[in-house]
Amino acid sequence: MINLNLFLISEYVKRITKNDIKRFALKEGITLTEFEVNIINEYIKNYYKTFIFGNPKGYLDELKKQVEPLTYNKIETLYKEFRDKIDNYR
């Protein structure tokens, strides 16, 4: 089942656009700079497996240094919410 889930997630991640990230952030009450959109897009595309299946602490620490505090706090909050949902699904 994990292989199917991973396949579906990877296909979804491939299709995420920077505009998707901007729209999601706005829906969550955050306005991102273009730099933040680019950084978040890079982390989603390159490290999504670690965020879902591993320990992303190092990546979160890197993000914290690169985005505004308000943006980082929202990223951390959303990550915890989605991580709880994933853990409950397993």
C-alpha positions in Angstrom: 0.0 0.0 0.0 2.9 2.4 0.7 4.2 2.0 -2.8 0.8 3.1 -4.2 0.6 6.0 -1.8 4.1 7.1 -2.6 3.3 6.9 -6.3 0.2 9.0 -5.9 2.0 11.5 -3.8 4.9 11.8 -6.2 2.6 12.3 -9.1 0.8 15.1 -7.2 4.1 16.7 -6.2 5.3 16.7 -9.8 2.2 18.7 -10.8 2.3 21.3 -8.0 3.0 24.7 -9.4 4.3 27.9 -7.8 0.8 29.4 -8.3 -0.7 26.4 -6.3 1.7 27.3 -3.5 0.7 31.0 -3.6 -3.0 30.2 -3.6 -2.7 27.7 -0.8 -0.7 30.3 1.3 -3.3 33.0 0.7 -6.0 30.6 1.7 -4.1 30.0 4.9 -3.8 33.8 5.5 -0.1 34.1 4.4 1.2 36.3 1.6 4.5 34.9 0.3 7.3 36.7 -1.3 8.5 35.4 -4.7 11.7 34.2 -2.9 9.6 32.3 -0.3 7.5 30.7 -3.1 10.7 29.5 -4.8 12.2 28.1 -1.7 9.0 26.3 -0.6 8.6 24.9 -4.1 12.2 23.6 -4.0 11.7 22.0 -0.7 8.4 20.4 -1.7 9.8 19.0 -4.9 13.1 17.8 -3.5 12.3 16.7 0.1 8.7 15.6 0.2 9.6 12.0 1.0 11.5 13.1 4.1 8.6 15.3 5.2 6.2 12.4 4.9 8.2 9.4 5.9 11.3 10.7 7.7 12.6 13.4 10.1 12.5 16.8 8.4 14.0 18.7 11.3 17.1 19.6 9.4 15.1 20.9 6.5 12.8 22.8 8.8 15.8 24.4 10.4 17.1 25.5 7.0 13.7 26.9 6.0 13.5 28.8 9.3 16.6 30.8 8.2 15.3 31.5 4.8 11.7 32.7 5.2 10.0 35.3 7.3 9.1 34.2 10.9 5.4 34.4 10.2 5.8 32.2 7.2 7.9 29.7 9.1 5.4 29.5 12.0 2.7 28.7 9.5 4.8 26.1 7.7 5.5 24.5 11.1 1.9 24.6 12.2 0.6 23.1 8.9 3.4 20.5 8.9 2.3 19.3 12.3 -1.4 19.2 11.3 -0.7 17.2 8.2 1.8 15.0 9.9 -0.9 14.1 12.5 -3.4 13.3 9.7 -0.8 11.1 8.0 0.0 9.3 11.2 -3.7 8.7 11.9 -4.1 7.3 8.3 -1.3 4.7 8.8 
